[in-house]
Amino acid sequence: MAVTNAYASLADLKAELNIGGADTSYDTKLEMALNAASRQIDGHCGRFFYQDASLSVRTYHADDWEECNTDDISTTTGLIVKTDDDDDGTFETTLTINTNFILLPTNAAVSYPVQPYTCIRLVDTGISAFPMSYSGRPGVQVTAKFGWPSVPEDVEKACLVQATQLFKASDAVFGGLSFEAGILRVRDTLNPMAAMLLERYCKPRVA
């Protein structure tokens, strides 16, 4: 099994478990744990922390006349922003970064850890407002590499903690167990340490 968009490496998980690098007898199980832990993290946080391998197109409804919140945009390389000005389903106007719009947060690329961009904000140079659709169609189209520029260290550690739990789960009678108020329970959520490490990265849940 290959490790796909995992947030920690096989070598690091082996080190976490004190398994020698030359010992490959557990590799398939370890890789499965890494993949599963990474996708659990995605579900817990409501976002993913790898960078798309290629550009993809997504559409959005602007939040108001000057801002449009987006999914995580990992880089400005290849970024294209278009608007549907006459609400006909065709995105005919291409906006220019730093001329018609800026990306927020403004200091994302120099933050630690490096952050993605999550909002397009118009500036007062030629484009007066994002289109507000009356048909229900999205008015903004974004072509980008979505995701995060790199995996934050907290997320990497959370992946190792969670993958360790998943790897060892089959050693317990019922898998991952917790002991609460004198009752043995099957744990159906992230390891508490992993959840704590990920807390700052979770997107707000919409009620």
Salt bridges, closest charged atoms under 4 A:
GLU16 OE2 - LYS157 NZ 3.00
ASP27 OD1 - LYS14 NZ 2.86
ASP42 OD2 - ARG39 NE 2.72
GLU66 OE1 - ARG121 NH2 3.38
GLU67 OE2 - ARG121 NH1 2.52
ASP71 OD2 - ARG58 NH1 2.89
ASP72 OD2 - ARG47 NE 2.87
ASP154 OD2 - ARG200 NH1 3.74
GLU180 OE1 - ARG185 NE 3.28
